[in-house]
Amino acid sequence: MNKSDLKRNYWMLDGRFARKGYDWWWHNFTAINEKTGEERAFFIEYFTCNPALGGDQPVCGQLPANREQGKKPSYLMVKCGWWGENPTQLHRFYGWKDVEIGQDSNGYFVKAPDASACETRLTGNVNISESDVSAHPEWMCNSGSMSWDITVDKKVAFNVGYGAGTLFRKLKAFEMYWHAEGMKSLYSGSITANGEKYIITNERSFGYADKNWGADFTSPWVWLSSCDLVSRKTGKRLEDSVFDIGGGRPKVFGVALNRKLLSDFWYEGKSYEFNFSKFWTLCRTKFDCKETEDKIIWYVRQETTKAIMETQVECDKSKMLLVNYESPDGAKRHNRLWNGGTGTGTIKLWKKHCFRKPELLDEIEAGHIGCEWGEYC
């Protein structure tokens, strides 16, 4: 449901999560090349891991010496890059002495040399040479450069309910939490990527912002979201709409549940939510994600007592990344986690009625879909 909650966007690495935990703020959006008019999809993430284990320098868990000594990762990682032609991910690591994280009356904030983030603004600068990549495979990234200064205006939230509420956060009940404070967000500003300047404008940014935190990641891992939506029923762009689907196989108090997804379709000012934790809605989900020679393909069908949503998405693998993360315990379990921002697809939305067939509210074409799929391997 569309309910802002800035406290869910606070930094969550306290208690046992301080020694075995991660927390990140994720952003993706579209920008336009200042010279050529080319469109490019970008992402920026501020990823924190195991703050209680760190020191003056970042500790990378994939460094062979650290693995041999059993040292767990500990750092702020600024992750950024782009999808499309020559998709790229860049990582810059900071030790905790150079990082300040907290919250004030305006929400969370992250401050580090050449990087900052809060609810309304993002800045950063990452430059990785080819020799850096060769010398530091533990950085798990490509070579390239990207700098940015961006304003964020979050318009629609996806609040998943009590599952990420105060009690369950204090209990550290879930292994992975999710909150999308800006599942529809407007971005403006500029990016310079590999020397090319890109301009971000609100109306063409198709922006998204969320966060995840916990002790480990989920497998399988599913994410789909877009606010670039056009109604086939009317032919008009849906200006007050966005959908967001995420999940996989959640764990509660260490017990893995069956494959489940959370989703919300904010359709022209009304929420159609499909949330397994709200058992009274009798939410049922079927999903299938597969990899072909050249595409990743998603199919999701969800149903409650009030609505049905059917989503079909595909994305070219050539425009996606095999995105890299290491878990707080130092293991790298996701080695084929496909991540993209140029997906396309369709969504069908039905409203259910008593004693008669469901009513097809709309069939929607979606572009600029943020998408993710992977399983441990």
C-alpha positions in Angstrom: 0.0 0.0 0.0 1.1 3.6 -0.6 2.1 4.6 2.9 5.4 6.5 3.5 7.4 5.4 6.5 10.8 7.1 6.7 11.7 5.0 9.8 11.8 1.9 7.6 14.4 3.8 5.5 16.7 4.2 8.5 19.9 2.3 8.8 19.1 -1.1 10.4 22.5 -2.6 11.3 22.3 -2.8 15.1 22.2 -5.8 17.4 23.2 -9.0 15.8 22.9 -7.4 12.3 25.9 -5.2 13.2 28.1 -8.3 13.1 26.3 -10.3 10.5 24.1 -8.0 8.4 23.8 -5.8 5.3 21.7 -2.8 4.5 21.4 -0.9 1.3 19.6 2.0 -0.4 19.0 1.4 -4.1 18.1 3.8 -6.9 17.5 3.3 -10.7 16.4 5.8 -13.3 16.8 6.8 -17.0 19.0 9.7 -18.3 19.6 11.3 -21.7 23.0 11.8 -23.3 23.6 15.6 -23.5 25.2 15.4 -27.0 23.5 12.4 -28.8 20.1 12.2 -27.1 20.8 8.6 -26.4 18.7 7.1 -23.5 20.6 5.2 -20.8 19.4 3.4 -17.7 21.5 3.9 -14.6 21.6 2.5 -11.0 23.2 3.7 -7.8 23.4 1.8 -4.5 24.8 2.6 -1.1 25.6 -0.8 0.4 26.7 -1.4 4.0 28.0 -4.6 5.6 29.0 -5.7 9.1 29.9 -2.4 10.7 30.9 -3.9 14.0 33.7 -6.0 12.4 35.4 -3.2 10.5 38.3 -0.9 11.1 40.1 1.9 9.3 40.2 0.1 6.0 37.4 -1.8 4.1 37.5 -5.6 4.6 36.6 -7.5 1.3 35.4 -11.0 2.0 36.5 -12.3 -1.4 40.2 -11.4 -0.8 41.9 -14.9 -0.5 43.9 -13.8 2.6 40.7 -12.8 4.3 38.9 -16.0 3.3 41.8 -18.1 4.7 41.7 -16.2 8.0 37.9 -16.3 8.2 37.5 -12.5 8.1 34.0 -11.4 7.2 33.4 -8.4 4.9 33.0 -5.0 6.5 32.6 -1.7 4.6 30.4 0.9 2.8 30.3 0.0 -0.9 29.1 2.6 -3.3 27.8 0.6 -6.3 26.9 2.3 -9.5 26.7 1.6 -13.2 24.4 1.3 -16.2 22.5 -1.2 -18.4 22.1 -1.4 -22.1 25.1 -1.5 -24.5 28.2 -2.5 -22.6 26.5 -2.9 -19.2 28.8 -2.0 -16.3 29.0 -2.2 -12.5 31.5 -0.2 -10.5 32.3 -0.6 -6.8 34.1 1.8 -4.5 34.8 0.6 -0.9 35.2 2.7 2.3 36.4 1.8 5.8 34.2 2.8 8.6 36.5 5.6 9.9 35.6 7.5 6.7 31.8 6.9 7.0 29.0 8.6 8.9 25.5 7.1 8.8 22.5 8.1 10.8 19.1 9.8 10.7 17.6 13.2 11.5 14.3 14.9 11.1 14.6 14.6 7.4 15.3 10.8 7.3 18.4 8.8 6.8 21.8 10.1 5.7 25.1 8.5 4.5 28.3 10.6 4.2 31.7 9.5 2.9 34.5 11.1 0.9 33.1 11.9 -2.6 29.8 10.2 -1.8 26.6 11.0 0.1 22.9 10.0 0.2 19.7 11.0 1.9 16.0 11.0 1.1 16.3 13.9 -1.4 19.8 13.9 -2.8 22.6 11.6 -4.1 26.2 12.4 -4.9 29.1 10.3 -5.7 32.3 9.6 -7.7 33.7 6.2 -8.7 36.7 5.6 -11.0 38.0 2.1 -11.5 40.9 1.5 -13.9 41.5 -1.7 -15.8 44.7 -2.2 -13.7 42.5 -1.9 -10.6 40.2 -4.6 -11.8 43.1 -6.9 -12.6 44.8 -6.3 -9.2 41.6 -6.5 -7.1 39.3 -9.3 -8.2 37.8 -9.1 -4.7 36.2 -5.8 -5.8 33.9 -7.9 -8.0 33.4 -5.1 -10.6 34.2 -3.8 -14.1 36.4 -0.8 -15.0 35.0 2.7 -15.8 34.0 6.0 -14.2 30.8 7.6 -13.0 30.0 10.7 -11.0 26.7 12.2 -10.1 24.7 14.9 -8.4 21.0 14.1 -8.3 17.8 15.2 -6.6 15.2 12.6 -5.6 11.4 13.3 -5.2 9.7 10.1 -4.0 6.0 10.0 -5.0 4.6 6.6 -4.3 5.7 4.1 -1.6 5.2 0.4 -1.2 4.9 -0.3 2.5 4.7 -4.1 2.9 3.0 -3.9 6.3 3.7 -5.5 9.6 6.3 -7.9 8.3 8.8 -5.0 8.2 7.1 -3.2 11.2 8.7 -2.2 14.4 8.2 -5.5 16.3 9.6 -7.8 13.5 12.5 -5.4 13.0 13.4 -5.5 16.7 13.1 -9.3 16.7 15.3 -9.6 13.6 12.7 -12.2 12.6 13.3 -12.2 8.8 16.5 -13.0 7.0 15.8 -10.3 4.4 13.6 -7.2 4.7 12.2 -4.9 2.0 10.8 -1.4 1.9 10.2 0.7 -1.2 9.8 4.3 0.0 9.9 5.5 -3.6 8.7 2.8 -5.9 7.7 5.7 -8.1 10.3 8.5 -7.8 11.2 11.6 -9.9 15.0 12.1 -10.4 16.7 15.2 -11.8 20.3 16.2 -12.1 23.3 15.0 -14.1 25.7 12.0 -14.5 29.0 11.8 -16.2 29.8 8.2 -17.2 33.0 7.3 -19.0 33.4 11.0 -19.9 29.9 11.3 -21.4 27.4 13.7 -19.7 23.8 12.6 -19.2 20.9 14.8 -18.0 18.2 13.4 -15.8 14.7 15.1 -16.0 11.8 14.3 -13.8 9.3 13.4 -16.5 11.7 11.0 -18.3 13.5 9.5 -15.4 11.1 6.6 -14.7 12.7 6.4 -11.3 12.6 3.8 -8.5 14.1 3.8 -4.9 14.0 1.0 -2.3 16.0 -0.6 0.4 16.8 -4.2 1.6 18.5 -5.3 4.8 19.0 -8.5 6.8 21.4 -11.3 7.5 21.5 -12.8 4.0 19.9 -12.8 0.6 17.0 -14.8 -0.8 17.1 -17.6 -3.3 15.4 -17.5 -5.7 15.6 -13.7 -6.0 12.8 -11.9 -8.0 12.3 -8.2 -8.6 10.2 -6.4 -11.2 9.1 -2.7 -11.2 8.2 0.1 -13.6 6.3 3.4 -13.7 6.6 3.7 -17.5 3.1 2.4 -18.2 0.7 2.9 -21.1 -2.9 1.6 -21.1 -3.9 -0.5 -24.1 -7.5 0.2 -23.1 -7.2 4.0 -23.7 -3.9 4.4 -25.4 -2.9 6.9 -22.8 0.1 7.0 -20.4 -0.8 6.2 -16.8 0.7 9.2 -15.0 -0.3 8.0 -11.5 0.7 4.3 -11.7 3.5 2.0 -10.8 3.9 -1.7 -10.1 6.5 -3.4 -7.9 7.1 -7.2 -7.4 9.7 -8.7 -5.2 10.7 -11.7 -3.1 11.6 -15.3 -3.6 11.8 -17.7 -0.6 11.7 -15.8 2.7 13.0 -17.1 5.9 11.3 -16.4 9.3 13.3 -17.2 12.5 15.5 -19.4 10.3 12.7 -21.4 8.7 12.3 -21.1 4.9 8.8 -20.6 3.6 7.5 -21.7 0.2 8.3 -19.5 -2.8 6.4 -16.3 -2.2 6.3 -12.8 -3.7 5.1 -9.4 -2.4 3.7 -6.9 -4.9 1.6 -3.8 -5.3 0.1 -2.2 -8.4 -0.7 1.5 -7.7 -3.1 1.9 -10.6 -4.2 5.5 -11.2 -4.4 6.4 -7.5 -5.6 3.0 -6.1 -3.6 0.2 -4.6 -4.0 -3.4 -5.6 -1.8 -5.3 -3.2 -0.8 -8.9 -3.3 0.9 -9.7 0.0 1.2 -13.2 1.4 1.7 -11.8 5.0 -1.9 -10.4 4.9 -3.4 -13.9 5.2 -6.9 -12.6 5.3 -6.7 -11.5 1.7 -6.1 -15.2 0.7 -3.2 -14.2 -1.6 -2.1 -16.8 -4.0 1.0 -16.6 -6.2 2.4 -18.5 -9.1 5.6 -17.5 -10.8 8.1 -18.8 -13.3 11.4 -17.3 -14.3 13.6 -18.8 -16.9 16.8 -18.1 -18.8 17.0 -18.7 -22.5 19.9 -18.3 -24.8 19.4 -14.5 -25.1 16.7 -13.5 -22.6 15.5 -13.7 -19.1 11.7 -14.2 -18.9 9.4 -13.7 -16.0 5.8 -14.8 -15.5 3.9 -13.9 -12.3 0.2 -14.5 -11.5 -1.2 -13.2 -8.2 -4.7 -13.3 -6.9 -6.6 -12.1 -3.7 -10.2 -11.9 -2.8 -10.4 -8.5 -4.6 -8.1 -8.6 -7.6 -6.0 -10.6 -10.1 -2.7 -9.4 -11.6 -0.8 -11.2 -14.4 2.6 -10.0 -15.3 4.9 -11.0 -18.2 8.3 -9.5 -18.6 11.4 -10.2 -20.7 14.8 -8.5 -20.9 17.8 -9.1 -23.3 20.7 -10.7 -21.5 23.1 -8.6 -23.6 21.7 -5.5 -21.8 21.9 -6.9 -18.3 24.5 -7.5 -15.7 25.4 -10.5 -13.6 25.4 -8.4 -10.5 27.8 -9.2 -7.7 27.3 -9.2 -3.9 28.9 -11.1 -1.1 26.9 -12.2 1.9 27.7 -10.9 5.4 29.3 -14.3 6.3 31.8 -13.8 3.5 30.3 -16.4 1.1 29.4 -15.4 -2.5 26.3 -17.6 -3.2 24.7 -15.6 -6.0 26.9 -16.2 -9.0 24.2 -15.8 -11.7 22.0 -13.0 -10.4 20.7 -11.3 -13.5 20.0 -7.6 -13.1 18.6 -5.1 -15.6 16.7 -1.9 -16.2 15.5 -2.2 -19.8 12.9 -4.9 -19.5 9.6 -4.7 -21.4 6.3 -6.5 -20.7 2.6 -6.4 -20.1 0.4 -6.4 -17.0 -3.2 -7.5 -16.9 -5.3 -6.3 -13.9 -8.7 -7.7 -13.0 -11.1 -6.5 -10.3 -13.1 -9.4 -8.7 -16.8 -9.2 -8.0 -19.2 -11.5 -6.1 -21.3 -13.8 -8.2 -19.9 -12.7 -11.5 -16.7 -13.0 -13.5 -13.7 -10.8 -12.8 -13.7 -7.5 -14.7 -10.6 -6.7 -16.8 -9.7 -3.2 -15.6 -6.8 -2.8 -18.0 -4.0 -4.3 -20.0 -0.9 -2.3 -19.7 2.3 -2.0 -21.7 5.4 -1.5 -19.5 8.9 -0.3 -20.4 12.0 0.6 -18.5 11.3 -2.3 -16.2 13.8 -2.9 -13.4 14.3 -6.6 -13.2 16.2 -9.3 -11.4 16.4 -13.0 -11.3 18.8 -15.5 -9.8 19.2 -18.6 -7.7 22.2 -19.9 -5.7 24.6 -21.9 -7.8 
